[in-house]
Amino acid sequence: MTFNDDANIRGGRVSRRGRNAAIGAGGGGLVVLALLVLGPILGVDLSGLVPLVNGGGTTTETGDPLEGCLTGEDANASVDCRMQGAATSLDLYWETQVDGYVAPALDLFGGSVQTGCGNATSAVGPFYCPPDQRVYIDTAFFDQLQTQFGASGGPLAQMYIVAHEWGHHIQNIVGTMNGLNLQDTGPTSDGVRLELQADCYAGAWVAAASDVEDASGIALLKEPTDAEITDALNAANVVGDDYIQENLGDGTVNPETWTHGSSEQRQAWFRAGYSGGPGSCDTFSTNNL
């Protein structure tokens, strides 16, 4: 998806942290919530890496604000600026959908980062931390999607990843996460339902993004092409649990261990949001995932 060159993208709370920086004060390790459900978009169960902890801390420092990310032209030319533009568009969209919307922050980092959920490395993948209401992304993950996962890539595939994590922020602030059993796994588990809803929210934003305008009335993004939608769906495909188990694991597909949903489920719920908006994203009251 392409930004309009003259669009003003200076809205999102995006910063860049130094490589291998350990910044701020946090818990001793990522909470299971962040690891198992909200953490890796990779679809891998990392809950065994750390003990369950309660809460964690909040970050006391942030990275440096992005420089030179002013217009849509900048977003089309730079991954960092594309993250700035995506964050701006997502904020403008969700503030029209959620009463009392509070914007999250987006921290770009390399290597490792300390968060309100504890310390994390790039191996965790993009994640959202509920205690500090921040999305964390090592943008090298976008290259990994192509080189390791075999994704076709493209700007909209990258922004789908960001929009998915924004979906977790929506779930956090509206209370969807409350009372869920996030330690169970499987294709109909609460964790999978949470992930599929975030995919659906991402699709809803993509469908509406070309209508989101800056303060001057310029649309931030152009309407996505069929090829760009295909790229986004391809990204959803390669981060499906079954795809990862079959292609990046030992080749055995075990649905009972799924934490994010199958490729088919993830694509289907992205399409549901794209065609029906956020109101079509109730993954918790349906038996047909």
C-alpha positions in Angstrom: 0.0 0.0 0.0 1.4 3.3 -1.1 1.3 6.6 0.8 0.3 9.8 -0.9 3.5 11.8 -1.3 2.2 15.0 0.3 0.4 13.4 3.2 1.5 14.5 6.7 2.6 11.4 8.7 3.8 13.2 11.8 1.2 11.8 14.2 2.3 8.4 15.5 4.4 8.0 18.7 7.3 6.2 17.1 10.9 6.1 18.3 14.1 4.2 17.5 16.2 2.6 20.2 19.8 1.8 19.8 21.0 -1.7 18.9 21.3 -4.0 21.9 20.2 -1.3 24.2 18.7 -2.2 27.6 16.6 0.8 28.4 14.3 1.6 31.3 13.1 -0.5 34.2 11.0 -3.6 33.8 10.4 -7.1 35.0 12.8 -9.9 35.0 11.4 -11.6 31.9 8.5 -11.2 29.4 5.3 -12.2 31.0 3.6 -15.3 29.6 0.8 -13.2 28.2 3.2 -11.3 26.0 5.2 -14.3 25.1 2.5 -16.8 24.4 -0.2 -14.6 22.9 0.8 -11.0 22.4 4.5 -11.4 21.8 5.7 -13.3 18.7 3.8 -13.0 15.6 6.0 -16.0 14.6 3.3 -18.4 16.0 5.8 -20.2 18.2 5.0 -21.1 21.9 7.8 -19.4 23.9 6.1 -19.7 27.3 8.7 -22.2 28.5 11.5 -19.7 28.2 10.5 -17.7 31.3 8.5 -18.1 34.5 5.1 -16.6 34.9 5.5 -13.2 36.5 2.9 -10.7 37.6 2.8 -7.4 35.9 6.4 -6.4 35.3 7.3 -2.7 35.3 6.9 0.2 32.9 9.6 1.6 30.8 11.1 4.9 32.1 13.0 5.8 29.0 12.2 5.8 25.3 14.3 5.9 22.1 14.9 8.9 19.9 12.0 10.3 17.8 12.4 9.5 14.2 13.9 12.3 12.1 13.1 13.1 8.5 9.8 11.2 8.6 7.5 14.0 7.6 5.5 13.1 4.5 4.1 10.1 2.6 7.1 10.4 0.2 9.4 9.6 3.2 7.2 6.7 4.2 7.4 5.2 0.7 11.2 5.5 0.8 12.1 4.3 4.3 11.0 1.3 6.5 11.3 3.4 9.6 9.2 6.2 8.1 6.7 3.6 6.8 6.3 2.6 10.5 5.7 6.3 11.4 3.1 6.6 8.6 1.4 3.3 9.6 1.2 4.4 13.2 -0.3 7.8 12.3 -2.9 6.1 10.1 -3.8 3.5 12.6 -4.3 6.1 15.4 -6.5 8.2 13.2 -8.6 5.2 12.2 -9.0 3.7 15.6 -9.9 7.0 17.3 -13.0 6.9 15.1 -13.8 3.4 16.2 -13.1 3.2 19.9 -14.5 5.7 22.4 -11.8 7.1 24.6 -9.1 5.7 22.3 -5.6 6.1 23.7 -2.7 5.8 21.2 0.0 3.2 21.9 3.7 4.0 21.3 5.8 2.1 18.7 9.4 1.4 19.6 11.7 0.2 16.8 14.8 -1.6 18.1 17.6 -3.9 17.1 19.0 -6.9 19.0 17.3 -6.6 22.4 15.0 -4.3 24.3 13.8 -3.8 27.9 10.1 -3.2 28.2 7.3 -3.0 30.7 7.0 -6.8 30.2 10.7 -7.5 30.8 13.7 -8.0 28.5 13.1 -9.3 25.0 15.3 -10.1 22.0 14.6 -9.9 18.3 13.9 -13.7 18.3 10.6 -13.0 20.0 9.4 -11.2 16.9 7.1 -8.1 16.9 5.0 -7.9 20.1 2.7 -5.7 22.1 3.3 -5.2 25.8 0.1 -4.4 27.7 1.6 -2.8 30.9 3.3 0.0 29.0 0.9 0.0 26.0 3.8 -0.2 23.5 4.4 -2.1 20.3 7.9 -3.3 19.8 9.4 -4.2 16.4 12.8 -5.0 15.1 12.3 -4.1 11.5 14.9 -6.7 10.5 11.9 -9.1 11.0 10.5 -7.9 7.7 13.6 -9.2 5.9 13.3 -12.4 7.9 9.7 -12.8 6.6 11.1 -13.1 3.1 14.4 -14.9 3.6 13.3 -17.4 6.3 9.6 -17.7 6.0 9.3 -17.3 2.2 6.9 -14.4 2.2 6.5 -12.3 -0.9 7.0 -9.2 1.3 6.1 -5.6 0.3 5.0 -2.5 2.2 1.5 -3.7 3.0 2.8 -7.0 4.3 4.9 -5.0 6.7 2.0 -2.7 7.7 -0.2 -5.8 8.2 2.3 -6.8 11.0 2.0 -3.4 12.6 -1.8 -3.4 12.3 -2.0 -6.8 13.9 -0.1 -5.6 16.9 -2.3 -2.5 17.1 -5.2 -4.9 17.2 -3.8 -6.3 20.5 -3.7 -2.7 21.8 -7.4 -2.3 21.0 -8.1 -5.6 22.8 -6.2 -4.3 25.8 -7.9 -1.0 26.1 -11.4 -2.3 25.5 -11.0 -5.1 28.0 -11.2 -8.1 25.6 -8.2 -9.7 27.3 -9.9 -9.8 30.7 -10.8 -13.2 32.0 -9.3 -15.2 29.1 -7.4 -18.5 29.6 -4.3 -17.7 27.7 -2.3 -20.7 28.8 -4.4 -23.2 26.8 -3.4 -23.9 23.2 -5.2 -25.3 20.2 -7.2 -24.1 17.2 -10.2 -22.9 19.3 -8.3 -21.7 22.4 -8.7 -18.2 23.8 -5.2 -17.3 22.7 -5.9 -18.2 19.1 -9.2 -16.4 19.2 -7.3 -13.3 20.4 -4.8 -13.6 17.6 -7.4 -14.1 14.9 -9.3 -11.1 16.1 -6.1 -9.0 15.8 -5.8 -10.2 12.2 -9.4 -9.2 11.6 -8.8 -5.8 13.0 -5.8 -5.4 10.7 -8.0 -6.2 7.7 -10.5 -3.7 8.9 -7.9 -1.0 9.0 -6.5 -1.9 5.5 -10.0 -1.6 4.0 -10.5 1.9 5.5 -6.9 3.2 5.3 -7.4 5.1 2.0 -10.2 7.1 3.6 -8.0 8.2 6.6 -6.9 11.8 6.1 -4.4 14.1 7.7 -5.3 17.5 9.1 -5.2 19.1 5.7 -7.7 16.6 4.2 -5.1 14.6 2.3 -5.6 10.9 2.4 -2.5 9.2 3.9 -2.7 6.1 1.9 -3.8 5.1 -1.6 -6.4 2.4 -2.1 -4.6 -1.0 -2.0 -4.1 -2.9 -5.2 -5.1 -6.6 -5.6 -1.3 -7.4 -5.6 -0.8 -5.6 -2.3 -3.7 -7.4 -0.7 -2.2 -10.6 -1.9 1.1 -9.7 -0.2 -0.7 -9.1 3.1 -2.5 -12.4 2.8 0.7 -14.1 2.0 2.3 -12.7 5.2 -0.7 -14.0 7.2 -0.2 -17.4 5.5 3.5 -17.8 6.4 3.0 -16.9 10.1 0.2 -19.5 10.5 1.1 -22.2 13.1 0.6 -25.0 10.6 2.9 -23.4 8.0 5.6 -22.8 10.5 5.4 -26.3 12.0 5.5 -27.9 8.6 8.2 -25.7 7.0 10.3 -24.4 9.8 9.9 -27.2 12.4 10.2 -30.9 12.2 7.4 -31.2 9.6 4.8 -32.4 12.0 1.6 -30.3 12.2 0.1 -30.5 15.7 -3.0 -28.3 16.0 -3.2 -28.8 19.8 -0.1 -26.7 20.2 -1.3 -23.8 18.1 -1.1 -20.4 19.7 -1.9 -18.1 16.8 -4.1 -20.1 14.4 -3.6 -21.8 11.0 -2.7 -20.0 7.8 -6.2 -20.6 6.6 -7.7 -19.1 9.8 -5.5 -16.1 9.8 -6.2 -15.3 6.1 -9.9 -15.9 6.6 -10.2 -13.5 9.5 -8.1 -10.8 7.8 -10.6 -11.1 4.9 -13.5 -10.9 7.4 -12.2 -7.5 8.7 -11.4 -6.3 5.3 -15.0 -6.9 4.0 -16.9 -6.2 7.2 -15.0 -3.8 9.4 -14.3 -4.2 13.2 -17.9 -5.3 13.8 -17.2 -8.5 12.0 -14.3 -9.4 14.3 -16.1 -11.3 17.1 -13.9 -14.4 17.2 -15.1 -15.3 20.7 -18.8 -16.1 20.1 -18.4 -18.3 17.1 -17.7 -22.0 16.9 -16.5 -21.7 13.3 -13.0 -20.3 13.4 
